[in-house]
Amino acid sequence: VVGVWNVEDGSRRSTVTGAPAPRVAVSPDRDVVAVASERGFPIVLRDLSSGAELASFDVPNGWLDDITWSPDGSVMALAYEAGEGSVVVVLDRSMNVLAETRLAGQFVSRISIHHDNTRVAIARGGRTRFDPVTDSAIVWDWRRDEVVMTLDEVASIVEFDPTSDLLAGVRMNGASPVVWNARTGERIVELTGHAGLVGD
């Protein structure tokens, strides 16, 4: 069950019934919600007002790692484990596959979509051991199917600014967050003084 409340007066706006949903991603326009099952698939797109199923996407042997919408809600991206590696998929609002990239021998911890809807930041790492080459964040232009940037250090979490070319990244183990220019790759600033684990 997924409940939606109005934060202004606390009233319940709608209820989307169905199987338990350990992960949900509401579209930026707040019209639809992507609801994941226990292992992640199938992912069902539902109307937030009526709860009606609009579309779905399934990977029978996949395990969902992350799901996110673009800032304008026109596309979404999924990262899931498949075999000995991971796959990142870009979908439209009908859950049609627009593009995918496979990362052999790697896992994906976080993805984020740039506001121009062409680039996806991917925080990735090796499945079996630390590797300074693969344990880094990349920016993938899904329309050209090309990695257009590899960041200069490890990042477990990445997040695009919704209105600019800034990209923030951080390791979960307590390192200081870093902000880059996602067009040029320039390291803008390190936000020092942080201590402890970073979750989001």
PyMOL commands that place a pseudoatom at each C-alpha (Angstrom):
pseudoatom trace, name=CA, resn=VAL, resi=1, chain=A, elem=C, hetatm=0, pos=[0.000, 0.000, 0.000]
pseudoatom trace, name=CA, resn=VAL, resi=2, chain=A, elem=C, hetatm=0, pos=[1.253, 3.468, -0.889]
pseudoatom trace, name=CA, resn=GLY, resi=3, chain=A, elem=C, hetatm=0, pos=[-0.379, 6.430, 0.833]
pseudoatom trace, name=CA, resn=VAL, resi=4, chain=A, elem=C, hetatm=0, pos=[-0.229, 10.037, -0.362]
pseudoatom trace, name=CA, resn=TRP, resi=5, chain=A, elem=C, hetatm=0, pos=[-0.988, 12.924, 2.008]
pseudoatom trace, name=CA, resn=ASN, resi=6, chain=A, elem=C, hetatm=0, pos=[-1.542, 16.638, 1.562]
pseudoatom trace, name=CA, resn=VAL, resi=7, chain=A, elem=C, hetatm=0, pos=[1.185, 18.305, 3.644]
pseudoatom trace, name=CA, resn=GLU, resi=8, chain=A, elem=C, hetatm=0, pos=[-0.820, 21.521, 4.029]
pseudoatom trace, name=CA, resn=ASP, resi=9, chain=A, elem=C, hetatm=0, pos=[-3.649, 20.027, 6.078]
pseudoatom trace, name=CA, resn=GLY, resi=10, chain=A, elem=C, hetatm=0, pos=[-2.577, 16.399, 6.683]
pseudoatom trace, name=CA, resn=SER, resi=11, chain=A, elem=C, hetatm=0, pos=[-5.481, 14.946, 4.708]
pseudoatom trace, name=CA, resn=ARG, resi=12, chain=A, elem=C, hetatm=0, pos=[-4.951, 11.710, 2.830]
pseudoatom trace, name=CA, resn=ARG, resi=13, chain=A, elem=C, hetatm=0, pos=[-4.947, 12.453, -0.895]
pseudoatom trace, name=CA, resn=SER, resi=14, chain=A, elem=C, hetatm=0, pos=[-5.011, 8.900, -2.223]
pseudoatom trace, name=CA, resn=THR, resi=15, chain=A, elem=C, hetatm=0, pos=[-4.112, 5.282, -1.506]
pseudoatom trace, name=CA, resn=VAL, resi=16, chain=A, elem=C, hetatm=0, pos=[-2.499, 2.959, -4.026]
pseudoatom trace, name=CA, resn=THR, resi=17, chain=A, elem=C, hetatm=0, pos=[-3.241, -0.607, -3.000]
pseudoatom trace, name=CA, resn=GLY, resi=18, chain=A, elem=C, hetatm=0, pos=[-1.392, -3.767, -3.955]
pseudoatom trace, name=CA, resn=ALA, resi=19, chain=A, elem=C, hetatm=0, pos=[1.595, -5.780, -2.800]
pseudoatom trace, name=CA, resn=PRO, resi=20, chain=A, elem=C, hetatm=0, pos=[3.990, -4.267, -0.240]
pseudoatom trace, name=CA, resn=ALA, resi=21, chain=A, elem=C, hetatm=0, pos=[6.136, -1.604, -1.893]
pseudoatom trace, name=CA, resn=PRO, resi=22, chain=A, elem=C, hetatm=0, pos=[9.600, -1.242, -0.343]
pseudoatom trace, name=CA, resn=ARG, resi=23, chain=A, elem=C, hetatm=0, pos=[10.535, 1.377, -2.923]
pseudoatom trace, name=CA, resn=VAL, resi=24, chain=A, elem=C, hetatm=0, pos=[8.500, 4.091, -4.620]
pseudoatom trace, name=CA, resn=ALA, resi=25, chain=A, elem=C, hetatm=0, pos=[9.434, 7.004, -6.880]
pseudoatom trace, name=CA, resn=VAL, resi=26, chain=A, elem=C, hetatm=0, pos=[6.873, 9.755, -7.362]
pseudoatom trace, name=CA, resn=SER, resi=27, chain=A, elem=C, hetatm=0, pos=[7.063, 11.739, -10.606]
pseudoatom trace, name=CA, resn=PRO, resi=28, chain=A, elem=C, hetatm=0, pos=[8.002, 15.429, -10.239]
pseudoatom trace, name=CA, resn=ASP, resi=29, chain=A, elem=C, hetatm=0, pos=[4.523, 16.454, -11.444]
pseudoatom trace, name=CA, resn=ARG, resi=30, chain=A, elem=C, hetatm=0, pos=[3.044, 14.240, -8.681]
pseudoatom trace, name=CA, resn=ASP, resi=31, chain=A, elem=C, hetatm=0, pos=[0.678, 12.510, -11.132]
pseudoatom trace, name=CA, resn=VAL, resi=32, chain=A, elem=C, hetatm=0, pos=[2.174, 9.015, -11.196]
pseudoatom trace, name=CA, resn=VAL, resi=33, chain=A, elem=C, hetatm=0, pos=[4.259, 6.773, -8.958]
pseudoatom trace, name=CA, resn=ALA, resi=34, chain=A, elem=C, hetatm=0, pos=[6.627, 3.966, -9.860]
pseudoatom trace, name=CA, resn=VAL, resi=35, chain=A, elem=C, hetatm=0, pos=[6.100, 1.150, -7.373]
pseudoatom trace, name=CA, resn=ALA, resi=36, chain=A, elem=C, hetatm=0, pos=[8.728, -1.568, -6.988]
pseudoatom trace, name=CA, resn=SER, resi=37, chain=A, elem=C, hetatm=0, pos=[8.143, -5.035, -5.549]
pseudoatom trace, name=CA, resn=GLU, resi=38, chain=A, elem=C, hetatm=0, pos=[10.287, -6.685, -2.869]
pseudoatom trace, name=CA, resn=ARG, resi=39, chain=A, elem=C, hetatm=0, pos=[13.125, -7.632, -5.230]
pseudoatom trace, name=CA, resn=GLY, resi=40, chain=A, elem=C, hetatm=0, pos=[12.418, -4.582, -7.371]
pseudoatom trace, name=CA, resn=PHE, resi=41, chain=A, elem=C, hetatm=0, pos=[10.558, -6.115, -10.290]
pseudoatom trace, name=CA, resn=PRO, resi=42, chain=A, elem=C, hetatm=0, pos=[8.103, -5.794, -11.776]
pseudoatom trace, name=CA, resn=ILE, resi=43, chain=A, elem=C, hetatm=0, pos=[8.028, -2.014, -11.468]
pseudoatom trace, name=CA, resn=VAL, resi=44, chain=A, elem=C, hetatm=0, pos=[4.485, -0.767, -11.931]
pseudoatom trace, name=CA, resn=LEU, resi=45, chain=A, elem=C, hetatm=0, pos=[3.604, 2.789, -12.915]
pseudoatom trace, name=CA, resn=ARG, resi=46, chain=A, elem=C, hetatm=0, pos=[0.358, 3.851, -11.242]
pseudoatom trace, name=CA, resn=ASP, resi=47, chain=A, elem=C, hetatm=0, pos=[-1.876, 6.897, -11.362]
pseudoatom trace, name=CA, resn=LEU, resi=48, chain=A, elem=C, hetatm=0, pos=[-1.537, 8.581, -7.970]
pseudoatom trace, name=CA, resn=SER, resi=49, chain=A, elem=C, hetatm=0, pos=[-5.173, 9.684, -7.842]
pseudoatom trace, name=CA, resn=SER, resi=50, chain=A, elem=C, hetatm=0, pos=[-6.921, 6.480, -8.877]
pseudoatom trace, name=CA, resn=GLY, resi=51, chain=A, elem=C, hetatm=0, pos=[-4.248, 3.851, -8.274]
pseudoatom trace, name=CA, resn=ALA, resi=52, chain=A, elem=C, hetatm=0, pos=[-4.827, 2.493, -11.776]
pseudoatom trace, name=CA, resn=GLU, resi=53, chain=A, elem=C, hetatm=0, pos=[-1.943, 0.655, -13.403]
pseudoatom trace, name=CA, resn=LEU, resi=54, chain=A, elem=C, hetatm=0, pos=[-0.610, 2.622, -16.358]
pseudoatom trace, name=CA, resn=ALA, resi=55, chain=A, elem=C, hetatm=0, pos=[2.400, 0.546, -17.428]
pseudoatom trace, name=CA, resn=SER, resi=56, chain=A, elem=C, hetatm=0, pos=[4.978, -1.869, -16.071]
pseudoatom trace, name=CA, resn=PHE, resi=57, chain=A, elem=C, hetatm=0, pos=[8.539, -3.005, -16.640]
pseudoatom trace, name=CA, resn=ASP, resi=58, chain=A, elem=C, hetatm=0, pos=[9.919, -6.386, -15.630]
pseudoatom trace, name=CA, resn=VAL, resi=59, chain=A, elem=C, hetatm=0, pos=[13.300, -8.080, -15.536]
pseudoatom trace, name=CA, resn=PRO, resi=60, chain=A, elem=C, hetatm=0, pos=[12.570, -11.646, -14.381]
pseudoatom trace, name=CA, resn=ASN, resi=61, chain=A, elem=C, hetatm=0, pos=[16.049, -12.302, -12.982]
pseudoatom trace, name=CA, resn=GLY, resi=62, chain=A, elem=C, hetatm=0, pos=[16.996, -8.734, -12.101]
pseudoatom trace, name=CA, resn=TRP, resi=63, chain=A, elem=C, hetatm=0, pos=[17.411, -7.077, -8.714]
pseudoatom trace, name=CA, resn=LEU, resi=64, chain=A, elem=C, hetatm=0, pos=[16.676, -3.355, -8.500]
pseudoatom trace, name=CA, resn=ASP, resi=65, chain=A, elem=C, hetatm=0, pos=[19.452, -1.093, -7.176]
pseudoatom trace, name=CA, resn=ASP, resi=66, chain=A, elem=C, hetatm=0, pos=[18.059, 2.376, -7.860]
pseudoatom trace, name=CA, resn=ILE, resi=67, chain=A, elem=C, hetatm=0, pos=[15.230, 4.203, -9.607]
pseudoatom trace, name=CA, resn=THR, resi=68, chain=A, elem=C, hetatm=0, pos=[14.909, 7.915, -10.368]
pseudoatom trace, name=CA, resn=TRP, resi=69, chain=A, elem=C, hetatm=0, pos=[12.952, 10.412, -12.465]
pseudoatom trace, name=CA, resn=SER, resi=70, chain=A, elem=C, hetatm=0, pos=[14.311, 13.212, -14.605]
pseudoatom trace, name=CA, resn=PRO, resi=71, chain=A, elem=C, hetatm=0, pos=[13.570, 16.675, -13.145]
pseudoatom trace, name=CA, resn=ASP, resi=72, chain=A, elem=C, hetatm=0, pos=[10.750, 17.260, -15.669]
pseudoatom trace, name=CA, resn=GLY, resi=73, chain=A, elem=C, hetatm=0, pos=[9.309, 13.759, -15.239]
pseudoatom trace, name=CA, resn=SER, resi=74, chain=A, elem=C, hetatm=0, pos=[9.492, 12.838, -18.919]
pseudoatom trace, name=CA, resn=VAL, resi=75, chain=A, elem=C, hetatm=0, pos=[11.898, 9.916, -18.445]
pseudoatom trace, name=CA, resn=MET, resi=76, chain=A, elem=C, hetatm=0, pos=[13.061, 7.673, -15.642]
pseudoatom trace, name=CA, resn=ALA, resi=77, chain=A, elem=C, hetatm=0, pos=[16.155, 5.567, -15.135]
pseudoatom trace, name=CA, resn=LEU, resi=78, chain=A, elem=C, hetatm=0, pos=[16.628, 2.227, -13.404]
pseudoatom trace, name=CA, resn=ALA, resi=79, chain=A, elem=C, hetatm=0, pos=[19.754, 0.430, -12.292]
pseudoatom trace, name=CA, resn=TYR, resi=80, chain=A, elem=C, hetatm=0, pos=[19.559, -3.285, -11.644]
pseudoatom trace, name=CA, resn=GLU, resi=81, chain=A, elem=C, hetatm=0, pos=[21.798, -6.282, -11.108]
pseudoatom trace, name=CA, resn=ALA, resi=82, chain=A, elem=C, hetatm=0, pos=[21.872, -8.832, -13.907]
pseudoatom trace, name=CA, resn=GLY, resi=83, chain=A, elem=C, hetatm=0, pos=[24.195, -11.818, -13.823]
pseudoatom trace, name=CA, resn=GLU, resi=84, chain=A, elem=C, hetatm=0, pos=[27.744, -10.750, -12.990]
pseudoatom trace, name=CA, resn=GLY, resi=85, chain=A, elem=C, hetatm=0, pos=[27.148, -7.064, -13.648]
pseudoatom trace, name=CA, resn=SER, resi=86, chain=A, elem=C, hetatm=0, pos=[24.613, -4.255, -13.711]
pseudoatom trace, name=CA, resn=VAL, resi=87, chain=A, elem=C, hetatm=0, pos=[22.380, -2.586, -16.262]
pseudoatom trace, name=CA, resn=VAL, resi=88, chain=A, elem=C, hetatm=0, pos=[21.181, 1.022, -16.388]
pseudoatom trace, name=CA, resn=VAL, resi=89, chain=A, elem=C, hetatm=0, pos=[18.019, 1.578, -18.425]
pseudoatom trace, name=CA, resn=VAL, resi=90, chain=A, elem=C, hetatm=0, pos=[16.278, 4.799, -19.471]
pseudoatom trace, name=CA, resn=LEU, resi=91, chain=A, elem=C, hetatm=0, pos=[12.485, 4.518, -19.900]
pseudoatom trace, name=CA, resn=ASP, resi=92, chain=A, elem=C, hetatm=0, pos=[9.742, 6.826, -21.089]
pseudoatom trace, name=CA, resn=ARG, resi=93, chain=A, elem=C, hetatm=0, pos=[6.495, 7.299, -19.155]
pseudoatom trace, name=CA, resn=SER, resi=94, chain=A, elem=C, hetatm=0, pos=[4.981, 4.295, -20.924]
pseudoatom trace, name=CA, resn=MET, resi=95, chain=A, elem=C, hetatm=0, pos=[7.886, 2.183, -19.605]
pseudoatom trace, name=CA, resn=ASN, resi=96, chain=A, elem=C, hetatm=0, pos=[9.327, 1.727, -23.091]
pseudoatom trace, name=CA, resn=VAL, resi=97, chain=A, elem=C, hetatm=0, pos=[13.101, 1.266, -23.144]
pseudoatom trace, name=CA, resn=LEU, resi=98, chain=A, elem=C, hetatm=0, pos=[14.854, 4.241, -24.746]
pseudoatom trace, name=CA, resn=ALA, resi=99, chain=A, elem=C, hetatm=0, pos=[18.422, 3.146, -24.019]
pseudoatom trace, name=CA, resn=GLU, resi=100, chain=A, elem=C, hetatm=0, pos=[20.484, 0.831, -21.849]
pseudoatom trace, name=CA, resn=THR, resi=101, chain=A, elem=C, hetatm=0, pos=[24.104, 0.345, -20.893]
pseudoatom trace, name=CA, resn=ARG, resi=102, chain=A, elem=C, hetatm=0, pos=[25.683, -2.750, -19.356]
pseudoatom trace, name=CA, resn=LEU, resi=103, chain=A, elem=C, hetatm=0, pos=[28.430, -2.563, -16.739]
pseudoatom trace, name=CA, resn=ALA, resi=104, chain=A, elem=C, hetatm=0, pos=[30.164, -5.939, -16.630]
pseudoatom trace, name=CA, resn=GLY, resi=105, chain=A, elem=C, hetatm=0, pos=[31.541, -6.953, -13.241]
pseudoatom trace, name=CA, resn=GLN, resi=106, chain=A, elem=C, hetatm=0, pos=[30.190, -3.818, -11.547]
pseudoatom trace, name=CA, resn=PHE, resi=107, chain=A, elem=C, hetatm=0, pos=[27.381, -2.834, -9.224]
pseudoatom trace, name=CA, resn=VAL, resi=108, chain=A, elem=C, hetatm=0, pos=[25.539, 0.497, -9.295]
pseudoatom trace, name=CA, resn=SER, resi=109, chain=A, elem=C, hetatm=0, pos=[24.791, 2.261, -6.020]
pseudoatom trace, name=CA, resn=ARG, resi=110, chain=A, elem=C, hetatm=0, pos=[23.079, 5.425, -7.309]
pseudoatom trace, name=CA, resn=ILE, resi=111, chain=A, elem=C, hetatm=0, pos=[21.916, 7.120, -10.513]
pseudoatom trace, name=CA, resn=SER, resi=112, chain=A, elem=C, hetatm=0, pos=[20.733, 10.654, -11.283]
pseudoatom trace, name=CA, resn=ILE, resi=113, chain=A, elem=C, hetatm=0, pos=[19.377, 12.281, -14.458]
pseudoatom trace, name=CA, resn=HIS, resi=114, chain=A, elem=C, hetatm=0, pos=[20.545, 15.703, -15.660]
pseudoatom trace, name=CA, resn=HIS, resi=115, chain=A, elem=C, hetatm=0, pos=[17.825, 18.285, -16.333]
pseudoatom trace, name=CA, resn=ASP, resi=116, chain=A, elem=C, hetatm=0, pos=[18.539, 18.188, -20.091]
pseudoatom trace, name=CA, resn=ASN, resi=117, chain=A, elem=C, hetatm=0, pos=[17.334, 14.535, -20.055]
pseudoatom trace, name=CA, resn=THR, resi=118, chain=A, elem=C, hetatm=0, pos=[20.332, 13.317, -22.043]
pseudoatom trace, name=CA, resn=ARG, resi=119, chain=A, elem=C, hetatm=0, pos=[22.839, 12.416, -19.325]
pseudoatom trace, name=CA, resn=VAL, resi=120, chain=A, elem=C, hetatm=0, pos=[22.758, 9.977, -16.437]
pseudoatom trace, name=CA, resn=ALA, resi=121, chain=A, elem=C, hetatm=0, pos=[25.280, 10.072, -13.595]
pseudoatom trace, name=CA, resn=ILE, resi=122, chain=A, elem=C, hetatm=0, pos=[26.151, 6.561, -12.418]
pseudoatom trace, name=CA, resn=ALA, resi=123, chain=A, elem=C, hetatm=0, pos=[27.952, 5.733, -9.162]
pseudoatom trace, name=CA, resn=ARG, resi=124, chain=A, elem=C, hetatm=0, pos=[29.525, 2.313, -9.704]
pseudoatom trace, name=CA, resn=GLY, resi=125, chain=A, elem=C, hetatm=0, pos=[31.990, -0.081, -8.131]
pseudoatom trace, name=CA, resn=GLY, resi=126, chain=A, elem=C, hetatm=0, pos=[33.586, -3.461, -8.643]
pseudoatom trace, name=CA, resn=ARG, resi=127, chain=A, elem=C, hetatm=0, pos=[31.632, -6.473, -7.438]
pseudoatom trace, name=CA, resn=THR, resi=128, chain=A, elem=C, hetatm=0, pos=[34.542, -8.384, -5.939]
pseudoatom trace, name=CA, resn=ARG, resi=129, chain=A, elem=C, hetatm=0, pos=[37.278, -5.878, -5.029]
pseudoatom trace, name=CA, resn=PHE, resi=130, chain=A, elem=C, hetatm=0, pos=[38.172, -2.219, -5.060]
pseudoatom trace, name=CA, resn=ASP, resi=131, chain=A, elem=C, hetatm=0, pos=[39.404, -1.062, -8.447]
pseudoatom trace, name=CA, resn=PRO, resi=132, chain=A, elem=C, hetatm=0, pos=[40.374, 2.623, -8.857]
pseudoatom trace, name=CA, resn=VAL, resi=133, chain=A, elem=C, hetatm=0, pos=[39.481, 2.418, -12.555]
pseudoatom trace, name=CA, resn=THR, resi=134, chain=A, elem=C, hetatm=0, pos=[35.941, 1.113, -12.186]
pseudoatom trace, name=CA, resn=ASP, resi=135, chain=A, elem=C, hetatm=0, pos=[35.118, 2.338, -8.659]
pseudoatom trace, name=CA, resn=SER, resi=136, chain=A, elem=C, hetatm=0, pos=[34.239, 5.825, -9.840]
pseudoatom trace, name=CA, resn=ALA, resi=137, chain=A, elem=C, hetatm=0, pos=[31.260, 7.799, -11.026]
pseudoatom trace, name=CA, resn=ILE, resi=138, chain=A, elem=C, hetatm=0, pos=[30.634, 8.279, -14.721]
pseudoatom trace, name=CA, resn=VAL, resi=139, chain=A, elem=C, hetatm=0, pos=[28.281, 10.419, -16.782]
pseudoatom trace, name=CA, resn=TRP, resi=140, chain=A, elem=C, hetatm=0, pos=[26.577, 8.514, -19.589]
pseudoatom trace, name=CA, resn=ASP, resi=141, chain=A, elem=C, hetatm=0, pos=[24.942, 10.300, -22.527]
pseudoatom trace, name=CA, resn=TRP, resi=142, chain=A, elem=C, hetatm=0, pos=[22.193, 7.806, -23.241]
pseudoatom trace, name=CA, resn=ARG, resi=143, chain=A, elem=C, hetatm=0, pos=[21.128, 9.331, -26.559]
pseudoatom trace, name=CA, resn=ARG, resi=144, chain=A, elem=C, hetatm=0, pos=[24.638, 8.858, -27.977]
pseudoatom trace, name=CA, resn=ASP, resi=145, chain=A, elem=C, hetatm=0, pos=[25.356, 5.747, -25.847]
pseudoatom trace, name=CA, resn=GLU, resi=146, chain=A, elem=C, hetatm=0, pos=[28.645, 7.267, -24.774]
pseudoatom trace, name=CA, resn=VAL, resi=147, chain=A, elem=C, hetatm=0, pos=[30.396, 7.819, -21.459]
pseudoatom trace, name=CA, resn=VAL, resi=148, chain=A, elem=C, hetatm=0, pos=[31.153, 11.541, -21.651]
pseudoatom trace, name=CA, resn=MET, resi=149, chain=A, elem=C, hetatm=0, pos=[32.863, 11.935, -18.293]
pseudoatom trace, name=CA, resn=THR, resi=150, chain=A, elem=C, hetatm=0, pos=[34.593, 9.876, -15.612]
pseudoatom trace, name=CA, resn=LEU, resi=151, chain=A, elem=C, hetatm=0, pos=[34.926, 11.674, -12.282]
pseudoatom trace, name=CA, resn=ASP, resi=152, chain=A, elem=C, hetatm=0, pos=[38.347, 11.755, -10.706]
pseudoatom trace, name=CA, resn=GLU, resi=153, chain=A, elem=C, hetatm=0, pos=[37.472, 9.955, -7.482]
pseudoatom trace, name=CA, resn=VAL, resi=154, chain=A, elem=C, hetatm=0, pos=[35.255, 7.303, -5.951]
pseudoatom trace, name=CA, resn=ALA, resi=155, chain=A, elem=C, hetatm=0, pos=[31.606, 8.219, -5.346]
pseudoatom trace, name=CA, resn=SER, resi=156, chain=A, elem=C, hetatm=0, pos=[28.917, 5.957, -3.890]
pseudoatom trace, name=CA, resn=ILE, resi=157, chain=A, elem=C, hetatm=0, pos=[26.215, 8.608, -4.184]
pseudoatom trace, name=CA, resn=VAL, resi=158, chain=A, elem=C, hetatm=0, pos=[25.728, 11.052, -7.077]
pseudoatom trace, name=CA, resn=GLU, resi=159, chain=A, elem=C, hetatm=0, pos=[23.104, 13.732, -7.589]
pseudoatom trace, name=CA, resn=PHE, resi=160, chain=A, elem=C, hetatm=0, pos=[22.644, 16.323, -10.324]
pseudoatom trace, name=CA, resn=ASP, resi=161, chain=A, elem=C, hetatm=0, pos=[21.461, 19.792, -9.394]
pseudoatom trace, name=CA, resn=PRO, resi=162, chain=A, elem=C, hetatm=0, pos=[17.978, 20.041, -10.983]
pseudoatom trace, name=CA, resn=THR, resi=163, chain=A, elem=C, hetatm=0, pos=[18.654, 23.406, -12.672]
pseudoatom trace, name=CA, resn=SER, resi=164, chain=A, elem=C, hetatm=0, pos=[22.386, 23.610, -13.448]
pseudoatom trace, name=CA, resn=ASP, resi=165, chain=A, elem=C, hetatm=0, pos=[25.410, 21.571, -14.523]
pseudoatom trace, name=CA, resn=LEU, resi=166, chain=A, elem=C, hetatm=0, pos=[26.554, 20.898, -10.975]
pseudoatom trace, name=CA, resn=LEU, resi=167, chain=A, elem=C, hetatm=0, pos=[26.952, 17.284, -9.862]
pseudoatom trace, name=CA, resn=ALA, resi=168, chain=A, elem=C, hetatm=0, pos=[27.504, 16.303, -6.237]
pseudoatom trace, name=CA, resn=GLY, resi=169, chain=A, elem=C, hetatm=0, pos=[29.118, 13.047, -5.205]
pseudoatom trace, name=CA, resn=VAL, resi=170, chain=A, elem=C, hetatm=0, pos=[30.266, 11.404, -2.004]
pseudoatom trace, name=CA, resn=ARG, resi=171, chain=A, elem=C, hetatm=0, pos=[31.413, 8.071, -0.644]
pseudoatom trace, name=CA, resn=MET, resi=172, chain=A, elem=C, hetatm=0, pos=[29.152, 6.520, 1.987]
pseudoatom trace, name=CA, resn=ASN, resi=173, chain=A, elem=C, hetatm=0, pos=[32.091, 5.905, 4.329]
pseudoatom trace, name=CA, resn=GLY, resi=174, chain=A, elem=C, hetatm=0, pos=[32.313, 9.439, 5.646]
pseudoatom trace, name=CA, resn=ALA, resi=175, chain=A, elem=C, hetatm=0, pos=[34.388, 11.242, 3.035]
pseudoatom trace, name=CA, resn=SER, resi=176, chain=A, elem=C, hetatm=0, pos=[33.591, 14.870, 2.328]
pseudoatom trace, name=CA, resn=PRO, resi=177, chain=A, elem=C, hetatm=0, pos=[31.079, 15.563, -0.484]
pseudoatom trace, name=CA, resn=VAL, resi=178, chain=A, elem=C, hetatm=0, pos=[32.538, 16.948, -3.707]
pseudoatom trace, name=CA, resn=VAL, resi=179, chain=A, elem=C, hetatm=0, pos=[30.827, 19.101, -6.347]
pseudoatom trace, name=CA, resn=TRP, resi=180, chain=A, elem=C, hetatm=0, pos=[31.856, 18.984, -10.018]
pseudoatom trace, name=CA, resn=ASN, resi=181, chain=A, elem=C, hetatm=0, pos=[30.861, 20.813, -13.178]
pseudoatom trace, name=CA, resn=ALA, resi=182, chain=A, elem=C, hetatm=0, pos=[29.184, 18.038, -15.162]
pseudoatom trace, name=CA, resn=ARG, resi=183, chain=A, elem=C, hetatm=0, pos=[29.998, 19.701, -18.504]
pseudoatom trace, name=CA, resn=THR, resi=184, chain=A, elem=C, hetatm=0, pos=[33.701, 20.291, -18.009]
pseudoatom trace, name=CA, resn=GLY, resi=185, chain=A, elem=C, hetatm=0, pos=[34.587, 17.801, -15.253]
pseudoatom trace, name=CA, resn=GLU, resi=186, chain=A, elem=C, hetatm=0, pos=[36.078, 20.627, -13.180]
pseudoatom trace, name=CA, resn=ARG, resi=187, chain=A, elem=C, hetatm=0, pos=[36.177, 19.901, -9.455]
pseudoatom trace, name=CA, resn=ILE, resi=188, chain=A, elem=C, hetatm=0, pos=[34.385, 22.928, -8.003]
pseudoatom trace, name=CA, resn=VAL, resi=189, chain=A, elem=C, hetatm=0, pos=[34.548, 22.411, -4.248]
pseudoatom trace, name=CA, resn=GLU, resi=190, chain=A, elem=C, hetatm=0, pos=[34.964, 19.834, -1.513]
pseudoatom trace, name=CA, resn=LEU, resi=191, chain=A, elem=C, hetatm=0, pos=[32.558, 20.320, 1.389]
pseudoatom trace, name=CA, resn=THR, resi=192, chain=A, elem=C, hetatm=0, pos=[34.965, 19.627, 4.242]
pseudoatom trace, name=CA, resn=GLY, resi=193, chain=A, elem=C, hetatm=0, pos=[34.108, 19.221, 7.888]
pseudoatom trace, name=CA, resn=HIS, resi=194, chain=A, elem=C, hetatm=0, pos=[31.742, 16.298, 7.418]
pseudoatom trace, name=CA, resn=ALA, resi=195, chain=A, elem=C, hetatm=0, pos=[32.065, 13.290, 9.714]
pseudoatom trace, name=CA, resn=GLY, resi=196, chain=A, elem=C, hetatm=0, pos=[30.174, 10.004, 9.697]
pseudoatom trace, name=CA, resn=LEU, resi=197, chain=A, elem=C, hetatm=0, pos=[28.319, 7.999, 7.100]
pseudoatom trace, name=CA, resn=VAL, resi=198, chain=A, elem=C, hetatm=0, pos=[26.416, 9.687, 4.280]
pseudoatom trace, name=CA, resn=GLY, resi=199, chain=A, elem=C, hetatm=0, pos=[23.106, 8.120, 3.270]
pseudoatom trace, name=CA, resn=ASP, resi=200, chain=A, elem=C, hetatm=0, pos=[21.667, 10.625, 0.825]
for i in range(1, 200): cmd.bond("trace and resi %d" % i, "trace and resi %d" % (i + 1))
show_as sticks, trace
zoom trace
